[in-house]
Amino acid sequence: MNCSACPVACGTDRKLNAGACGVKGVKIAKYYLHPFEEPPVSFKNGSGCIFFCGCSLRCVFCQNFELSRNTRGKEINVERLASIFKELEDMGAENINLVNPTHYVNEIAAAFEIYRPEIPVVWNTHGYERIESLRIADKFTDVYLPDLKFIDSALAKRYTAREDYAKFAIPAVEFMAQKPLKLRGDGKMLSGCIVRHLVLPLAAYDSVNVVKFVSTLPDSVYFSLMSQYTPFGEIENFKELQRGITKREYRKVLDAVGEYGLKNVFIQERESAEQSYIPEWDYR
């Protein structure tokens, strides 16, 4: 089948060859109970994260670089993926968290036809999505966890392979924002949408634009503001990315959160900018 899962729509038969995402078939780098998602997602036992390999976005600063560039990982089949769902559920995972799943949407859908866990399913995405693929994902997704990386196309052009990032990400986030919010009495998220945004050095102005956009979404949408940027990846030619964000940059974005009246907000402390939060890609 010629692949059109992501906006690149490269047309590659990924059963035979790698697509624009850099992978063929299904390949994962790790699965485990991850404690560092937003509180309603990790909750008590941890989120059952499955980290998929490859990515068509190719951010130069990617903190999961070995995963996105397909230098680590193990090829599996759809049946094995279904069994991992069951394994994570049996381990006590609060949910099944599909990390970087976009280019595997059809294979993931097939795996859920084999086994559908009784815990929520999280679609954890970079935001560069086609609505057609999200309609497939929506059949099995309970919680959307999209990044909204940029609105400024100049930043997308500079830091990714996709200048048209916002052209696709904005309508994609608007689609995901329609997921009804359902919280259990103890605070666990059973259904809903959390929009994430990572503040980058010298890009606080665009982070303000992101906050402004999120303020137009339904009140049920949560916003997660992340300060954890850590110099990583292929940034040798990007001097501005070779440092963390400053207090002033983060304060500018925090002020915008108040100015635009966002209510359901997770604020990450600046001390979170550490490499210790990046998993080891060991297929465990």
C-alpha positions in Angstrom: 0.0 0.0 0.0 1.4 3.4 -1.0 1.8 5.4 2.2 -0.2 8.6 2.8 -0.4 8.5 6.6 1.4 11.8 7.2 1.2 15.1 5.3 4.2 14.2 3.2 2.2 11.5 1.5 5.4 10.0 0.0 3.6 7.2 -1.7 6.2 4.6 -0.6 5.2 1.0 -0.2 6.5 0.8 3.4 6.2 -3.0 3.5 9.1 -3.0 1.1 11.0 0.3 1.5 11.5 3.1 4.0 9.3 6.2 3.5 9.9 9.8 4.2 9.7 8.9 7.8 12.8 6.7 7.4 11.2 3.4 8.3 9.4 0.5 6.8 7.0 -1.9 8.5 6.6 -1.3 12.2 9.6 -0.5 14.4 9.7 0.5 18.1 12.5 1.7 20.3 11.0 1.0 23.8 7.9 0.3 25.7 7.5 0.7 29.5 5.6 2.5 32.3 6.6 6.1 31.9 6.1 8.4 35.0 6.9 11.8 33.4 3.7 12.6 31.3 1.2 15.2 32.5 -0.4 14.1 35.9 -3.8 12.9 34.6 -1.9 10.8 32.0 0.9 9.2 34.0 -1.4 9.3 37.0 -0.3 6.7 39.7 1.2 3.7 37.9 2.7 5.4 34.8 1.6 5.7 31.2 2.1 2.6 29.1 4.3 4.3 26.5 5.3 2.7 23.2 7.9 4.7 21.4 7.7 4.3 17.6 10.8 4.8 15.4 11.1 7.2 12.4 9.6 10.6 11.8 9.0 12.7 8.7 9.3 16.0 10.6 13.0 15.7 11.4 13.4 18.4 14.0 17.1 19.3 14.3 16.7 19.6 18.1 14.8 16.4 18.6 15.3 15.1 22.2 14.4 11.6 21.0 16.9 11.8 18.2 18.0 8.1 18.1 14.3 7.2 17.8 13.2 9.7 15.2 16.3 9.1 13.0 15.7 5.3 13.2 19.2 4.5 14.6 17.8 2.3 17.4 14.9 0.0 17.7 13.4 -3.4 16.8 11.1 -4.4 13.9 7.9 -6.1 15.0 4.7 -7.2 13.4 1.1 -6.1 14.1 0.5 -9.2 16.2 3.4 -8.4 18.4 2.2 -4.8 18.8 -1.2 -6.1 19.9 0.5 -8.3 22.5 2.5 -5.3 23.8 -0.9 -3.6 24.4 -1.9 -6.5 26.6 1.5 -6.7 28.3 1.4 -3.0 29.3 -2.2 -3.4 30.5 -1.2 -6.4 32.7 1.7 -4.4 34.1 -0.8 -1.9 35.5 -0.4 0.9 32.9 -2.9 3.7 33.3 -3.3 3.9 29.5 -1.7 2.8 26.2 0.4 5.8 25.1 1.3 5.7 21.4 4.3 8.0 21.1 5.1 9.3 17.6 2.5 7.1 16.0 1.5 9.1 12.9 3.1 7.1 10.1 1.9 3.8 11.7 -1.8 4.7 11.9 -3.0 1.8 9.7 -0.8 -0.8 11.4 -1.9 0.5 14.9 -5.5 0.3 13.8 -5.0 -3.3 12.7 -3.3 -4.2 16.1 -6.4 -2.8 18.0 -8.6 -5.0 15.9 -6.6 -7.9 17.4 -6.7 -6.7 21.0 -8.4 -3.6 22.4 -7.3 -2.9 26.0 -9.8 -1.8 28.6 -7.7 1.2 29.5 -7.7 4.5 27.6 -5.5 5.0 24.5 -3.4 8.1 24.1 -2.4 9.5 20.7 0.9 11.3 21.5 1.9 13.2 18.4 4.1 16.0 17.0 1.0 17.5 15.5 2.0 17.2 11.9 -1.1 15.2 10.9 -3.6 14.6 8.1 -7.2 14.8 9.1 -7.9 11.7 7.1 -5.4 9.8 9.3 -6.8 11.3 12.5 -10.2 10.0 11.5 -8.8 6.5 11.6 -7.0 7.2 14.9 -10.2 8.6 16.4 -11.9 5.2 16.2 -9.6 3.9 19.0 -8.2 7.1 20.6 -9.5 8.4 24.0 -6.9 11.1 24.8 -5.1 13.3 22.3 -1.7 14.6 23.4 -0.4 16.7 20.5 2.5 19.1 20.4 2.0 22.4 18.7 5.6 23.2 17.9 5.4 26.4 15.7 3.0 28.8 14.1 5.7 30.8 12.4 6.6 29.0 9.1 10.1 30.5 9.2 10.8 28.6 12.4 9.4 25.4 10.9 11.6 25.9 7.8 14.7 26.5 9.9 14.3 23.7 12.4 12.4 20.9 10.5 12.1 19.4 7.1 8.5 20.7 6.8 8.0 24.4 6.3 4.2 23.7 6.0 4.1 22.4 9.6 1.5 24.9 10.9 -0.7 24.5 7.7 -1.4 20.9 8.9 -0.8 21.1 12.6 -3.4 23.9 13.3 -6.4 22.1 11.7 -5.1 18.8 13.3 -5.1 20.3 16.8 -8.5 21.8 16.2 -9.8 18.3 15.3 -8.2 16.7 18.3 -9.5 19.5 20.6 -13.1 18.3 19.9 -12.5 15.1 22.0 -14.9 15.3 25.0 -13.2 15.8 28.3 -13.9 13.0 30.8 -12.0 12.9 34.1 -12.5 10.2 36.7 -13.3 11.3 40.2 -9.7 10.9 41.3 -8.4 13.0 38.5 -7.3 10.4 35.9 -8.1 11.5 32.3 -10.3 9.0 30.5 -10.9 11.2 27.5 -9.9 14.6 26.3 -7.1 16.7 24.7 -3.9 18.2 26.2 -2.0 20.5 23.8 1.7 20.7 24.5 4.2 23.4 23.6 8.0 23.4 24.1 9.5 26.9 24.4 12.6 27.3 22.3 15.5 29.8 22.7 14.8 33.0 20.8 11.3 31.8 19.9 9.2 33.1 22.8 7.4 35.4 20.4 6.0 32.4 18.6 5.2 30.6 21.8 3.0 33.6 22.6 1.3 33.0 19.2 0.7 29.4 20.2 -0.9 30.5 23.5 -3.1 32.9 21.7 -4.3 30.1 19.3 -4.9 27.6 22.2 -7.1 30.3 23.8 -9.5 29.9 20.8 -10.0 26.2 21.4 -12.8 24.7 23.6 -12.5 25.4 27.3 -12.2 21.6 27.9 -8.8 21.5 26.3 -5.8 21.5 28.6 -2.5 23.3 27.8 0.9 22.0 28.9 3.7 24.6 28.7 7.1 22.9 28.7 10.4 24.5 29.7 12.5 21.3 29.3 14.4 22.2 26.1 17.8 20.7 26.3 20.5 21.1 23.6 20.4 17.9 21.7 20.4 16.6 18.1 22.0 18.1 15.0 22.4 21.7 16.3 26.0 22.4 15.4 24.9 25.1 12.9 22.2 26.6 15.2 24.0 28.7 17.8 20.8 29.8 19.4 19.8 26.2 20.2 23.0 25.5 22.0 21.6 26.9 25.3 18.5 26.4 27.4 15.8 29.0 27.5 16.2 32.0 29.9 14.0 33.1 32.7 12.9 36.1 30.7 11.9 34.0 27.7 9.8 31.7 29.9 8.3 34.5 31.8 7.1 36.1 28.6 5.2 33.0 27.7 3.8 32.6 31.2 2.5 36.1 31.1 0.7 35.3 27.8 -1.0 32.4 29.5 -2.5 34.8 32.0 -3.2 37.5 29.4 -5.2 35.1 27.2 -7.1 33.5 30.1 -6.0 29.9 29.8 -7.5 28.0 32.7 -6.6 24.3 32.5 -2.8 24.7 32.4 0.2 22.5 33.4 3.3 24.6 34.0 6.7 22.9 33.9 9.4 24.1 36.1 12.6 25.3 34.4 14.6 22.8 36.4 13.0 20.1 34.1 15.5 20.8 31.4 17.7 17.8 32.0 18.8 14.9 29.8 17.8 12.5 32.6 14.2 12.8 31.3 15.2 11.3 28.0 14.7 7.5 28.0 17.4 5.0 26.9 16.3 3.4 23.6 17.0 -0.2 24.6 13.7 -2.0 23.5 12.9 -2.9 27.0 
